[in-house]
């Protein structure tokens, strides 16, 4: 009896094992058939998803293996083989990344902050003479250069220093007319004529004096002619003020015409510095701001101020706003056409800002990836404003406190583009 029972139990165990093995083999065959039935739609460049190929191979730009995109991946949102199965799209523009995969990719986030920015603009400037201290000596009559002093371009001159002498035949008649009006005024005063006659004679003298000044004759020489009553053979050209000679386009014996430039002199005790400010940075420059001016390779640093007299000018060639900085120039350290560094402090109004590395700029649009928590990352378009240092203003698209990806955003953007390209191809098929 016992032997019969044991035989039945043994036969039952063998039958159960046979049935279990048959069921397992059938399941494996069905599962394997499901895997091998997956259809490859195309292959893409993992770094540039826009590149597609019908055959496997190597990406022509980066040398990486092309990644297959399966029909099931596009339809069901399966994980991408490029990121090792840790990424799956949840909705349009959104990705799920597991904590382990975030560590592999190197994802780091930083909050969008609302704050004001204070920093310094470093500009390249060029020294120019102060136009209110620039003197151009021109000929008021045609003639010849007779003598020239030792003054040359770059020399420092004092007010009333003689620069040159010139002769002009037409000047003799004007000088004689001056002496005649001077005698008329003196006789009128001695004769006791009334105030009207004296005023008339004085007006005639002033008219002839102005003519001599127009020739380029100095007030000192005119007074000397009045004292000596003699007509000089030459007219002396003198410096109108202290300064440096910027130009001296004359030589002894040279013939000149009326209106020709003889000398150009600049008082360099105060100079201008012209600096170009590009883009939106110009909006934050305020007249009257104190700046620091330094000469490359030299120790002295001067303090200057942005001009309050005029608004910054626009340069049509460089498309920049030209800033004028006014600076005292002790010791004449700054010379015309010298290049200097301008350190300009700037304070920007409070705004929502993110690190520069958070912005993905395709040329047509700008995107950031927002950490929505629990491994969810959303690609979001933004509109940016000023960029100052390592921060960028966000005008639209983000709120203060939202966490944005500052490292690894490029890989997330590439994955989003692959998904988008795959979805488009899948829908067409």
Secondary structure, DSSP 4 states (H G I P E B T S, - for coil): -HHHHHHHHHHHHHHHHHHHHHHHHHHHHHHHHHHHTPPEEEEE-SS-TT-EESS--B-TTT-PBPEEEEHHHHHH-PPPGGGTT-EEE-STTEEEE-HHHHHHHT-EEEE-EEEEEEEEEEEEEEEEE-GGGEEEEE-SS-EEEEEE-S--TT-EE-TT-EEEEEE-HHHHHHHHHHHHHHHHHHHHHHHT--HHHHHHHHHHHHHHHHHHHHHT--HHHHHHHHHH----SSEEEE-SSSEEEEE----TT-EE-TT-EEEEEE-TTEEEEEEEE-GGGGGG--TT-EEEEE-TT---EEEEEE-SSSPPEEETTTTEEEEEEEEE-GGG---TT-EEEEEEEEEEEEEEEEEGGG-EE-SS-EEEEEEEETTEEEEEEEEEEEEETTEEEEEES--TT-EEEEESHHHHHHHHHHHHHHHHHHHH-
